[in-house]
Structures are given as C-alpha cells and as structure tokens.
Amino acid sequence: MSHIVLIGGGHAHLGILRSLRKKNIIHKVTLISPSPFQYYSGMFSGFTEGIYTEDDIRVNVQLLCQEANVQFIEDTIEQIDPQTKKVMGQKGSYSFDLVSFNIGSTSKAFDTNKIKPNFHFTKEISIFRASERPVIIGGGAAGIELALSTLAWRRRHNEENPVILISSTPILSTYGEKASKRITDVARKKGLLIYENQRVKEVASTYILTDKEEIIPYSHVLPLTGPTGHELFKSCSSSHDFLPVTSYLQHPTYPYIFGAGDCIEIEDNPTLPKNGVYAVRQGSVLWDNMNHYLENKPLNTFTPQKQFLSILSTGDKEGLFVYGSFSFHGRIAWKLKHYIDQKFMEKHKL
Ligand SMILES: Cc1cc2nc3c(=O)[nH]c(=O)nc-3n(C[C@H](O)[C@H](O)[C@H](O)COP(=O)(O)OP(=O)(O)OC[C@H]3O[C@@H](n4cnc5c(N)ncnc54)[C@H](O)[C@@H]3O)c2cc1C
C-alpha cells in the first residue's frame, strides 16, 4: 500500500475527494491544509456584497475527507525535500510515496492586507469593505469584482467615500477591447473611481503614490495584482516559485510529485491562465495519473479547453458575461452565475 499525500484543498483535490466517496481505495490517502474549510472564490463577490453568508461560500474539507476515508491534517506546508520524499509543515513533517500540490497562488506584490490562503478572505474583506477609504490595486477580473461588490455593499450601508481601483492597464484588458470598454462604462456608471494606466510606485502608511505622481489617500488596500508562486517549490524548481509539471501534471525530474491549479506551471503551456476552471478540470486527470504511475500504466495528457466562460459579478445582482469575443451585461448574467455557483457548492455539501 502506498501513501498518497494531497497538499491543499484546492479545486482539483476537492474533485478527487468527491470521487473517492464512491470508491474503495487501496492506498492510504492524507490531505494537509491550513484550514478545515475551503473557500470558493467564485462566490467571494457575493459574500462581499452581503448576498451570501460565510457558510454559503465554503466547503467543509475535513468532513469530505472523513466521507472519503482520507486522513485530514490541519497544517501549512512550508518545505519539500524531493530526495527523501518528505514535506515539512508548521506542525510536523510527513513522508509520502506520491505527493500532489493544489495550494493555489500567493500575492507578493505589496506587504498589505492579503486574502490568500483563501480562508483569510471573509475576515479581511469584512474589515476592508467598511473601512474609510478602501483601495484595490489590480484591474483584472478579481479586482473589478471585489471593487464593484464593495461599492454595492457600501451604498447599502451608507458609507460615503467611493471605492478606488488602480490598474496599470485599461481594466479587464486581457478579456479584449469590447469587454474592457463595456465593464469600464458599467463601473463608471456605478460610481467606481478608476485610476487607469498607472502603476503603483509606493504604498505609504496613509497614501498610495503612482508612477504618474498621483497621490491617493487610503485607509485599507487590497492588492489583487495577479498570482505569484510559493517559496516552498524552490527545492524542486530551478527558475521560479511555481511547481513545474509536464502535461501529465507530473514533475519532469521527480515523477512522484504531481500538481494542479494555480500553483503549477505546465512546461509546454506556461501562459495558461490561472483560474478555477482549469483547476477543476485537472482533478480527474491528476487522480488517474497518480494511480497509473503507481500501477506502471501510461499517463493521460491534460488538454485545456481553448475558451472558457467568465461571468463577473458587477454588484446589485448584475453581471458581465464573457465568452470569447461575445459579452453582455445585466441581471441574466448574474442569475446564470448564481445558478452555476450554487450547483458547484451543492456537489460538495454532504
Ligand atoms: C475575488 C476572486 C474571484 C475569483 N473568481 C473566479 C471565478 O469566478 N472563476 C474562476 O475560475 N476563478 C476565479 N478566481 C481565481 C481562482 O480563485 C483561482 O484561480 C482558484 O482558486 C485556483 O484554484 P486552486 O485549486 O489552484 O487553489 P485555491 O482555490 O486557491 O486553493 C488552495 C488551497 O490550498 C491551501 N493551501 C494554501 N497554501 C498551503 C500550504 N502552504 N500548505 C497546505 N495547504 C495550503 C488553501 O488553504 C486552499 O485550501 C477568483 C479569484 C479571486 C481572488
């Protein structure tokens, strides 16, 4: 019997736990994560706005583990020794025959409030949305969603000062010109204060300075400037903080190390966007490949879909629907997002 250790309760590992509920497994499986709960980022905007409660947006990973006959250990892994096949956490060290990482990304941009790992989210955002002058840095999907949902919450709670969004590019620029223009119009109409095409140079104690010499006073700042990796991968990655894997989701040098989601970089697809959609899809390939590896069977390739549907909540139960170059804004988009998110959560509730 081999010992498979799953690090992190990310989307791919949740899928594995779900499938294990119906199976008899011959191996010992352990999951290590810093919290018994996994928070679902697709519903972060709804929590911020006050539509969902904390319980609505989280999955009880510890319970899922119990149901799946998987040992759950609450710990944060800080190091890996690929030679001796050990991972070291804050509370102990753990041996494995096979290990898989699905620990998401970090944000190293500024030394300010952070919502990663994602179990910090509800506490951090509750302070942020009620603060005197909230500022979000980052004009990608996550930054826009949280800026607009904070704005909606503040309007309902009669908070006077606006929400500020600083972006080094036009907002949502990676989604194409049409979607970017559409969301900019929506955001401005709703009263979001946007500083576009400005890079943050300094976050001082009471103000933010941009490269256009703009001085923006703030009380709380939330950096959402895109995913960065984990220091812990330094021992098995020569050039960066992401875990290098092949399209089998397997480490190129240490074949007993696997990974999925935001924390990996696929060698022949390094620019694959980091989002929950791919992390979910990787789950079944990951589990099959780990078992095939132990059974000396050929591994399967993870082939990402070319396009994916994105629905951004824009506050007040409205949303922006984007698929390829097609986009529209309105209540139907939000309803569809709500439906998809509820379905996702139902799959994980016991
Ligand atoms: C506001 C916001 C909204 C978003 N909305 C969407 C959306 O609608 N759709 C979408 O596809 N993507 C969305 N994203 C992006 C999405 O959150 C990430 O791409 C996705 O969560 C990555 O999934 P993952 O499975 O890699 O890891 P995560 O979901 O981040 O899970 C990582 C897990 O690992 C654990 N962990 C972390 N560090 C350690 C450690 N050192 N040791 C052990 N365990 C650890 C964490 O506690 C957590 O359980 C959004 C992001 C944000 C910030």
The ligand as a Tripos MOL2 file, in Angstrom:
@<TRIPOS>MOLECULE
LIG
   53    58     1     0     0
SMALL
NO_CHARGES

@<TRIPOS>ATOM
      1 C1        -12.0770   37.6050   -5.8570 C.3       1 LIG1
      2 C2        -11.7200   36.4580   -6.7490 C.ar      1 LIG1
      3 C3        -12.7030   35.9520   -7.6150 C.ar      1 LIG1
      4 C4        -12.3830   34.8810   -8.4690 C.ar      1 LIG1
      5 N1        -13.3860   34.3960   -9.2690 N.ar      1 LIG1
      6 C5        -13.1260   33.3570  -10.0790 C.ar      1 LIG1
      7 C6        -14.1500   32.8000  -10.8810 C.ar      1 LIG1
      8 O1        -15.3210   33.2540  -10.8660 O.2       1 LIG1
      9 N2        -13.8300   31.7480  -11.6920 N.ar      1 LIG1
     10 C7        -12.5780   31.2340  -11.7360 C.ar      1 LIG1
     11 O2        -12.3310   30.2710  -12.4850 O.2       1 LIG1
     12 N3        -11.5710   31.7310  -10.9850 N.ar      1 LIG1
     13 C8        -11.8150   32.7810  -10.1490 C.ar      1 LIG1
     14 N4        -10.8050   33.3070   -9.3810 N.ar      1 LIG1
     15 C9         -9.4740   32.6970   -9.4300 C.3       1 LIG1
     16 C10        -9.4990   31.4950   -8.5450 C.3       1 LIG1
     17 O3         -9.7050   31.8620   -7.2090 O.3       1 LIG1
     18 C11        -8.1970   30.7120   -8.5600 C.3       1 LIG1
     19 O4         -7.7310   30.5800   -9.8710 O.3       1 LIG1
     20 C12        -8.5020   29.3380   -7.9950 C.3       1 LIG1
     21 O5         -8.9620   29.4480   -6.6610 O.3       1 LIG1
     22 C13        -7.2720   28.4650   -8.0080 C.3       1 LIG1
     23 O6         -7.6730   27.2370   -7.5280 O.3       1 LIG1
     24 P1         -6.6600   26.2340   -6.8820 P.3       1 LIG1
     25 O7         -7.4170   24.9620   -6.8430 O.co2     1 LIG1
     26 O8         -5.3790   26.2610   -7.6070 O.co2     1 LIG1
     27 O9         -6.3410   26.7910   -5.4170 O.3       1 LIG1
     28 P2         -7.1950   27.5090   -4.2950 P.3       1 LIG1
     29 O10        -8.6420   27.5370   -4.6310 O.co2     1 LIG1
     30 O11        -6.5220   28.8170   -4.0240 O.co2     1 LIG1
     31 O12        -6.9960   26.5430   -3.0410 O.3       1 LIG1
     32 C14        -5.7480   26.3610   -2.4570 C.3       1 LIG1
     33 C15        -5.8700   25.5120   -1.2200 C.3       1 LIG1
     34 O13        -4.5730   25.2010   -0.7070 O.3       1 LIG1
     35 C16        -4.4790   25.5580    0.6720 C.3       1 LIG1
     36 N5         -3.0970   25.9750    0.9170 N.ar      1 LIG1
     37 C17        -2.5130   27.1530    0.5740 C.ar      1 LIG1
     38 N6         -1.2170   27.1690    0.9630 N.ar      1 LIG1
     39 C18        -0.9710   25.9690    1.5440 C.ar      1 LIG1
     40 C19         0.1820   25.3780    2.1350 C.ar      1 LIG1
     41 N7          1.3530   26.0220    2.1820 N.pl3     1 LIG1
     42 N8          0.0750   24.1230    2.6650 N.ar      1 LIG1
     43 C20        -1.0940   23.4510    2.6040 C.ar      1 LIG1
     44 N9         -2.2230   23.9600    2.0310 N.ar      1 LIG1
     45 C21        -2.1620   25.2000    1.5170 C.ar      1 LIG1
     46 C22        -5.5150   26.6660    0.8480 C.3       1 LIG1
     47 O14        -5.9110   26.8290    2.1620 O.3       1 LIG1
     48 C23        -6.6190   26.1400   -0.0680 C.3       1 LIG1
     49 O15        -7.3530   25.1450    0.5830 O.3       1 LIG1
     50 C24       -11.0760   34.3570   -8.4970 C.ar      1 LIG1
     51 C25       -10.1010   34.8740   -7.6340 C.ar      1 LIG1
     52 C26       -10.4170   35.8940   -6.7580 C.ar      1 LIG1
     53 C27        -9.3340   36.4390   -5.8280 C.3       1 LIG1
@<TRIPOS>BOND
     1     1     2 1
     2     2     3 ar
     3     2    52 ar
     4     3     4 ar
     5     4     5 ar
     6     4    50 ar
     7     5     6 ar
     8     6     7 ar
     9     6    13 1
    10     7     8 2
    11     7     9 ar
    12     9    10 ar
    13    10    11 2
    14    10    12 ar
    15    12    13 ar
    16    13    14 ar
    17    14    15 1
    18    14    50 ar
    19    15    16 1
    20    16    17 1
    21    16    18 1
    22    18    19 1
    23    18    20 1
    24    20    21 1
    25    20    22 1
    26    22    23 1
    27    23    24 1
    28    24    25 2
    29    24    26 1
    30    24    27 1
    31    27    28 1
    32    28    29 2
    33    28    30 1
    34    28    31 1
    35    31    32 1
    36    32    33 1
    37    33    34 1
    38    33    48 1
    39    34    35 1
    40    35    36 1
    41    35    46 1
    42    36    37 ar
    43    36    45 ar
    44    37    38 ar
    45    38    39 ar
    46    39    40 ar
    47    39    45 ar
    48    40    41 1
    49    40    42 ar
    50    42    43 ar
    51    43    44 ar
    52    44    45 ar
    53    46    47 1
    54    46    48 1
    55    48    49 1
    56    50    51 ar
    57    51    52 ar
    58    52    53 1
@<TRIPOS>SUBSTRUCTURE
     1 LIG1         1 GROUP 0 **** ****
